[in-house]
Amino acid sequence: MPHLQFEFSFNADSESKRKFASKIMEHFSEIMDTGTDHIGITIREFEDNGLFLGRVKNSEELIAFINADIREGRLYEQRRKLALAFMKEINKFFNVPLSNMYVIFTEHKGEDFHLYERALKSWREGEDPLKD
């Protein structure tokens, strides 16, 4: 169960967040070669200088951090493609400059991800963990 955490230095409207989350799920499913039913997304919004990134000198500029807890096994190329897809969607939906984003991946064994009915298995190409 990937947990994709998006932290923004601004507030976004509900409809934009819903559409954004849907696009993020599509990208994750396609790039990481898996289903969508197990994807968790969190959007946290901070105001009044609640986020800082060293390269952003103007406190008025928008910032976004992305923490992605994923199952181990994906290739570097997949992670890089996903990071860039996240950044492009954030730029498209919320006008955050691409240089004002930071993506961090943390990999876990499949058994570290638990849903009510079971723990997930390690990732395998082309799998959908809730249909296996």
C-alpha angles and dihedrals in degrees: 000000000000114000108206112193120194120190118191132188089220143044120258128197119259096247093053091049092050093049091044092052090050092053091047090054090050092051093046093049094048100041098038093042099233143104127276106229094085097048116115121196128190124188116194121185125204129189136187099038095317094149129047133187118184096227092053105084099171110076089204093066120100119249133194131191122192124197114186119191104195139165113267122251104069119126122248088246091058093049092047093048090049093048090053092046090052091050094048092051092049089050092047097046101034107018095239109160111249090235090058096065134089126192124197124186122201116189125211137178112264091247089065089071116078132186123178095264098044151327116271125250125234114285119274126186113269095008132139105203095206094051097048 
